[in-house]
């Protein structure tokens, strides 16, 4: 798979690109917690059974899980900005559908469309990699990655305020308005990335992955209702295993797979994704436990008796701390590497949950837990895209980050199912109503601590990280050295016609000694091209353009900085660079 720009050179990104993309990430993350304040009222609001009402949440989760890797791959192929706008547009349509109905099936359809917007997170990270200078990339990707938690945290108090003082459908009108605003800002501020992956979209791979994910996530989210040992639950898990294994075999045989499993199997990618699942588990536990603890009446003996809005405000610092952690992460990562910040983040999460076991007796203690966990989760989430980006080719950034986002979604799904089961099994039945107990809350915190411990073990297996040059530049001199190093790792020059004029949109292909394509690009408007090489040695540079004869030149890369101009009027020649 190669990395191919479009017919236009990269536009310099304005300073507003990062906040606009981060805002898009926050908006789509809002969809995940939008209905949390009214969860207990959904059966009455939709005139249905509680088991049916849970599909309003499950549908968003499933569609988001399916969309993230698929939209990431489509963005690599056809343009990340284009697919980002499409994701947001689908979300707006889904929000409007939900806003106009109280029918269960129509509501589920709208929520399914809203879930597709989760693909915006990996698309935004991919756009940042393609456009931003190196010294800004680390903190920008950290903010985009953390937007999942930021949006979820900030949505709680706002959604609670709206639900408490207005019709609950106003939640969806507000979401649609935010989505429309995000689309407008993206159109005005964010340029399209010229980076493209060659190949076609793997339709069979998308169908296979989608089917496998639905078969796997469905029993996770509904297992507590169906029974974990029921035939339906076990049958779906078995079917998921079969489908995903067959899908993996097919992907390994595909020339342009939806997910490059060989790349995914690299230790840096594999252990990052495994750690991501555990971070996802730990993030969702606090979102499930603290709001319930805060809102339980004081008559229970342990409830904190806060209103829905106050509970949301006390949990909101979880998201705010994650947001403000991004610049801290950038400095730490630049000095010690993203592996260090991932490990540090998970240690802080473990400390937060461990301390939280004894900090559940006052509202202010919930605030302390939220801040500490926000810092840890922020550092951990911020590290994940940097580890992925540093381990995959630029042409696979969208798909790889989509898969990583999917791993986090699987973590939150597992967390939701397990913690829901724990709280239900430890609840006290008072007048036919299940009341969560302090024992259940503490067991939930212990589960989160265990998950972080497993994630920490996965992080320790990550290869020793080099201080990635793409994430730092401490001076103008270092930036100049990095740019020079980049040039020395490949060929550069211009494509010219018979009169010596530059030829735009000429395709320049790099062929390795075995006759395989090692890279490809299109010349810019001034005829310039740049191609990186995997190693020094002999290559063939082939150029062609409409209205010109093809050119093939043998070229040996030895580290010299001499540009190679490709004259389409001349026969092939041997050159050294």
Secondary structure as the mmCIF struct_conf table of DSSP 4:
data_model
#
loop_
_struct_conf.conf_type_id
_struct_conf.id
_struct_conf.beg_label_comp_id
_struct_conf.beg_label_asym_id
_struct_conf.beg_label_seq_id
_struct_conf.end_label_comp_id
_struct_conf.end_label_asym_id
_struct_conf.end_label_seq_id
STRN STRN1 UNK A 3 UNK A 4
BEND BEND1 UNK A 7 UNK A 8
HELX_LH_PP_P HELX_LH_PP_P1 UNK A 9 UNK A 14
TURN_TY1_P TURN_TY1_P1 UNK A 15 UNK A 16
HELX_RH_AL_P HELX_RH_AL_P1 UNK A 17 UNK A 33
TURN_TY1_P TURN_TY1_P2 UNK A 34 UNK A 35
HELX_RH_3T_P HELX_RH_3T_P1 UNK A 36 UNK A 41
HELX_RH_AL_P HELX_RH_AL_P2 UNK A 42 UNK A 45
TURN_TY1_P TURN_TY1_P3 UNK A 46 UNK A 47
BEND BEND2 UNK A 48 UNK A 48
HELX_RH_AL_P HELX_RH_AL_P3 UNK A 50 UNK A 53
TURN_TY1_P TURN_TY1_P4 UNK A 54 UNK A 54
HELX_RH_AL_P HELX_RH_AL_P4 UNK A 55 UNK A 78
HELX_RH_AL_P HELX_RH_AL_P5 UNK A 80 UNK A 99
TURN_TY1_P TURN_TY1_P5 UNK A 100 UNK A 100
HELX_RH_AL_P HELX_RH_AL_P6 UNK A 104 UNK A 115
HELX_RH_3T_P HELX_RH_3T_P2 UNK A 116 UNK A 119
HELX_RH_AL_P HELX_RH_AL_P7 UNK A 120 UNK A 131
BEND BEND3 UNK A 132 UNK A 132
HELX_RH_AL_P HELX_RH_AL_P8 UNK A 134 UNK A 165
BEND BEND4 UNK A 166 UNK A 166
TURN_TY1_P TURN_TY1_P6 UNK A 168 UNK A 169
HELX_RH_AL_P HELX_RH_AL_P9 UNK A 170 UNK A 189
HELX_LH_PP_P HELX_LH_PP_P2 UNK A 190 UNK A 193
STRN STRN2 UNK A 196 UNK A 197
BEND BEND5 UNK A 199 UNK A 199
HELX_RH_AL_P HELX_RH_AL_P10 UNK A 203 UNK A 226
TURN_TY1_P TURN_TY1_P7 UNK A 228 UNK A 229
BEND BEND6 UNK A 230 UNK A 230
HELX_RH_AL_P HELX_RH_AL_P11 UNK A 231 UNK A 253
BEND BEND7 UNK A 255 UNK A 256
BEND BEND8 UNK A 258 UNK A 259
HELX_RH_AL_P HELX_RH_AL_P12 UNK A 261 UNK A 264
TURN_TY1_P TURN_TY1_P8 UNK A 265 UNK A 265
BEND BEND9 UNK A 266 UNK A 266
HELX_RH_AL_P HELX_RH_AL_P13 UNK A 267 UNK A 295
BEND BEND10 UNK A 296 UNK A 296
HELX_RH_3T_P HELX_RH_3T_P3 UNK A 298 UNK A 300
BEND BEND11 UNK A 301 UNK A 302
HELX_RH_AL_P HELX_RH_AL_P14 UNK A 308 UNK A 336
HELX_RH_AL_P HELX_RH_AL_P15 UNK A 338 UNK A 356
TURN_TY1_P TURN_TY1_P9 UNK A 357 UNK A 358
BEND BEND12 UNK A 361 UNK A 362
HELX_RH_AL_P HELX_RH_AL_P16 UNK A 363 UNK A 389
TURN_TY1_P TURN_TY1_P10 UNK A 390 UNK A 391
BEND BEND13 UNK A 392 UNK A 392
HELX_RH_3T_P HELX_RH_3T_P4 UNK A 394 UNK A 396
HELX_RH_AL_P HELX_RH_AL_P17 UNK A 397 UNK A 425
TURN_TY1_P TURN_TY1_P11 UNK A 426 UNK A 426
STRN STRN3 UNK A 428 UNK A 430
TURN_TY1_P TURN_TY1_P12 UNK A 431 UNK A 432
STRN STRN4 UNK A 433 UNK A 435
HELX_RH_AL_P HELX_RH_AL_P18 UNK A 438 UNK A 460
TURN_TY1_P TURN_TY1_P13 UNK A 461 UNK A 461
BEND BEND14 UNK A 462 UNK A 462
HELX_LH_PP_P HELX_LH_PP_P3 UNK A 463 UNK A 466
HELX_RH_3T_P HELX_RH_3T_P5 UNK A 469 UNK A 471
BEND BEND15 UNK A 475 UNK A 475
HELX_RH_AL_P HELX_RH_AL_P19 UNK A 476 UNK A 488
TURN_TY1_P TURN_TY1_P14 UNK A 489 UNK A 489
STRN STRN5 UNK A 490 UNK A 496
TURN_TY1_P TURN_TY1_P15 UNK A 498 UNK A 499
BEND BEND16 UNK A 500 UNK A 500
STRN STRN6 UNK A 502 UNK A 502
TURN_TY1_P TURN_TY1_P16 UNK A 504 UNK A 505
STRN STRN7 UNK A 507 UNK A 511
TURN_TY1_P TURN_TY1_P17 UNK A 513 UNK A 514
BEND BEND17 UNK A 515 UNK A 515
STRN STRN8 UNK A 517 UNK A 522
TURN_TY1_P TURN_TY1_P18 UNK A 525 UNK A 526
BEND BEND18 UNK A 527 UNK A 527
STRN STRN9 UNK A 528 UNK A 532
BEND BEND19 UNK A 534 UNK A 536
STRN STRN10 UNK A 537 UNK A 544
TURN_TY1_P TURN_TY1_P19 UNK A 546 UNK A 547
BEND BEND20 UNK A 548 UNK A 548
STRN STRN11 UNK A 551 UNK A 557
BEND BEND21 UNK A 559 UNK A 559
STRN STRN12 UNK A 566 UNK A 567
TURN_TY1_P TURN_TY1_P20 UNK A 568 UNK A 569
BEND BEND22 UNK A 570 UNK A 570
STRN STRN13 UNK A 574 UNK A 576
#
